[in-house]
């Protein structure tokens, strides 16, 4: 006896149809900035190595750091560090038992985005 199965699940998911809550976006962004920091620290260590090789390589790196693209890379790494640090503090506070409710998580995510945004803009002014 063969029973026909009517499977009404979608074959291809439309990812644009999903709307993540703000705490989920904050958590995903925390993970993304962690990966960006791994790559960024590699770039910064390479730059440190080049600056310590010789006086000529230091002068070349110093000249390179005046370009827009080099400053953008440094600002990107600094931005990832700022966001990752602020979100990490939020995770530590929540691990201590504060803001574990839905409303608390949403408020904490808003605070993380606001504080990070201000600090990232200030970091941009500092670099440029």
C-alpha positions as CSV (number, residue, x, y, z in Angstrom):
1,X,0.0,0.0,0.0
2,X,1.5,3.3,-1.1
3,X,0.4,6.5,0.7
4,X,0.8,9.8,-1.2
5,X,2.6,12.4,0.7
6,X,1.6,16.0,0.0
7,X,4.7,18.0,1.0
8,X,3.8,21.7,1.2
9,X,7.2,22.9,2.4
10,X,8.9,25.4,0.1
11,X,11.7,24.0,-2.1
12,X,13.7,27.2,-2.1
13,X,13.6,29.5,0.8
14,X,13.3,33.2,0.1
15,X,15.8,34.7,2.6
16,X,14.4,38.2,2.0
17,X,11.1,37.0,3.6
18,X,12.8,36.5,7.0
19,X,12.9,39.5,9.4
20,X,15.3,39.0,12.2
21,X,14.7,40.7,15.5
22,X,17.1,43.3,16.6
23,X,18.9,41.1,19.2
24,X,19.5,38.5,16.5
25,X,21.0,41.1,14.2
26,X,23.3,42.3,17.1
27,X,24.4,38.7,17.8
28,X,25.1,37.9,14.2
29,X,27.0,41.2,13.8
30,X,29.1,40.3,16.9
31,X,30.1,37.0,15.2
32,X,30.8,38.8,11.9
33,X,33.0,41.4,13.5
34,X,34.9,38.6,15.3
35,X,35.8,37.1,11.9
36,X,36.7,40.5,10.6
37,X,39.0,41.0,13.5
38,X,40.9,37.8,12.8
39,X,41.5,39.0,9.2
40,X,42.2,42.6,10.4
41,X,44.7,41.5,13.0
42,X,46.6,39.6,10.4
43,X,46.8,42.7,8.2
44,X,48.0,44.8,11.2
45,X,50.6,42.2,12.2
46,X,51.9,42.3,8.6
47,X,52.1,46.1,8.8
48,X,53.9,45.9,12.1
49,X,56.4,43.4,10.6
50,X,57.0,45.7,7.6
51,X,57.5,48.7,9.9
52,X,60.1,46.9,12.0
53,X,62.1,45.4,9.0
54,X,64.2,48.5,8.2
55,X,64.1,52.2,8.2
56,X,63.3,52.2,4.5
57,X,60.3,49.9,4.9
58,X,59.1,52.0,7.9
59,X,59.2,55.1,5.7
60,X,57.4,53.3,2.9
61,X,54.6,52.1,5.3
62,X,54.4,55.6,6.7
63,X,53.9,56.9,3.2
64,X,51.3,54.2,2.4
65,X,49.3,55.1,5.6
66,X,48.6,58.6,4.2
67,X,46.4,57.0,1.5
68,X,42.6,56.9,1.7
69,X,42.5,53.1,1.3
70,X,45.0,52.4,4.1
71,X,43.1,54.7,6.4
72,X,39.8,52.9,5.4
73,X,41.3,49.5,6.3
74,X,42.5,50.7,9.6
75,X,39.2,52.4,10.3
76,X,37.4,49.1,9.3
77,X,39.5,47.1,11.8
78,X,39.0,49.7,14.5
79,X,35.2,49.7,13.8
80,X,35.1,45.9,14.1
81,X,37.1,46.1,17.3
82,X,34.8,48.8,18.8
83,X,31.5,46.9,17.9
84,X,32.9,43.6,19.0
85,X,34.0,45.0,22.3
86,X,30.7,46.8,23.1
87,X,28.7,43.7,22.1
88,X,31.0,41.6,24.2
89,X,30.3,43.8,27.2
90,X,26.6,43.3,26.5
91,X,27.0,39.6,26.5
92,X,28.9,39.7,29.8
93,X,26.2,41.8,31.4
94,X,23.5,39.4,30.1
95,X,25.5,36.5,31.4
96,X,25.4,38.1,34.8
97,X,21.6,37.9,34.7
98,X,20.7,41.4,33.6
99,X,18.5,42.1,30.6
100,X,17.5,38.5,29.9
101,X,13.9,39.3,29.0
102,X,12.8,40.0,25.5
103,X,12.4,43.7,26.2
104,X,15.8,43.8,27.9
105,X,17.5,42.1,25.0
106,X,15.9,44.6,22.6
107,X,17.0,47.5,24.7
108,X,20.5,46.1,25.1
109,X,20.8,45.7,21.3
110,X,19.7,49.3,20.7
111,X,22.3,50.5,23.3
112,X,25.0,48.4,21.6
113,X,24.2,49.9,18.2
114,X,24.0,53.5,19.5
115,X,27.2,53.3,21.6
116,X,29.1,51.5,18.8
117,X,27.9,54.0,16.2
118,X,29.1,57.0,18.3
119,X,32.5,55.4,19.0
120,X,33.0,54.3,15.4
121,X,32.3,57.8,14.2
122,X,34.7,59.3,16.8
123,X,37.3,56.7,15.6
124,X,36.8,57.9,12.1
125,X,37.5,61.4,13.1
126,X,40.6,60.3,15.0
127,X,42.0,58.4,12.0
128,X,41.3,61.1,9.4
